[in-house]
Amino acid sequence: MAGSKNPTPTVSEDPNALRWGFTPQSENWNGRFAMIGFIAAILVEVFSGQGVLHFWGIL
């Protein structure tokens, strides 16, 4: 097609870019923060000998 223009991509080329909304980048960041939270919960249980909810005094 000789007269058509190439559309610009709406998603950033950098997969680590911090972008708002439902984008693949936000899903990457969400997964990373979930992994950090899960590891933090495991470390609290290992070093305190209590579950996370007991450690915070919720149960």
C-alpha positions in Angstrom: 0.0 0.0 0.0 1.8 3.0 -1.2 -0.3 5.7 0.5 -0.7 4.2 4.0 1.4 5.5 6.9 3.0 3.3 9.5 1.2 3.7 12.8 3.3 4.5 15.8 3.2 1.9 18.6 1.1 2.9 21.5 3.2 0.8 24.0 6.7 1.9 24.9 9.5 -0.2 23.5 11.1 -0.4 26.9 9.6 -3.4 28.8 10.8 -2.0 32.1 9.2 1.5 31.6 6.8 2.5 34.4 3.5 3.3 32.7 0.0 3.8 34.1 -3.1 1.8 33.1 -3.5 -1.7 31.9 -0.4 -2.2 29.9 2.1 -5.1 29.7 4.6 -3.0 31.6 2.2 -2.6 34.5 1.7 -6.3 34.6 5.5 -6.8 34.8 5.7 -4.3 37.7 2.8 -5.9 39.4 4.4 -9.3 39.2 7.7 -8.0 40.6 6.1 -6.3 43.5 4.1 -9.5 44.3 7.3 -11.5 44.3 8.9 -9.0 46.7 5.9 -9.2 49.0 5.8 -13.0 49.0 9.5 -13.2 49.8 9.1 -10.6 52.6 6.2 -12.7 54.1 8.4 -15.8 54.0 11.3 -14.0 55.7 9.0 -12.7 58.5 7.8 -16.2 59.2 11.3 -17.6 59.1 12.9 -15.0 61.4 10.0 -14.5 63.8 8.7 -18.0 64.1 5.2 -16.6 63.6 2.8 -16.2 60.7 2.5 -12.8 59.1 -0.9 -12.2 60.6 0.3 -13.2 64.1 3.4 -11.0 63.7 1.2 -8.0 62.9 -1.2 -8.9 65.8 -4.2 -9.5 63.6 -4.8 -13.0 64.9 
